[in-house]
Amino acid sequence: MSLIAAIFRYETQELNFRCQLPIIN
């Protein structure tokens, strides 16, 4: 269960990072 939570957390962080990229650039 913790593994799934870690993967989900990593996916959401990567999505947020990708969404912020165009704003920074």
C-alpha positions as CSV (number, residue, x, y, z in Angstrom):
1,M,0.0,0.0,0.0
2,S,2.8,2.4,0.8
3,L,4.4,1.6,-2.5
4,I,1.3,2.6,-4.4
5,A,1.1,5.8,-2.3
6,A,4.8,6.6,-3.1
7,I,4.2,6.0,-6.9
8,F,1.0,8.1,-6.8
9,R,2.9,10.9,-4.9
10,Y,5.7,10.8,-7.5
11,E,3.3,10.9,-10.4
12,T,1.5,14.0,-9.0
13,Q,4.7,15.8,-8.3
14,E,5.9,15.2,-11.8
15,L,2.6,16.4,-13.2
16,N,2.8,19.6,-11.1
17,F,6.4,20.1,-12.3
18,R,5.4,19.7,-15.9
19,C,2.4,22.1,-15.5
20,Q,4.7,24.7,-13.9
21,L,7.4,24.5,-16.7
22,P,5.5,26.6,-19.3
23,I,4.9,29.3,-16.6
24,I,8.6,29.4,-15.7
25,N,9.7,29.5,-19.3
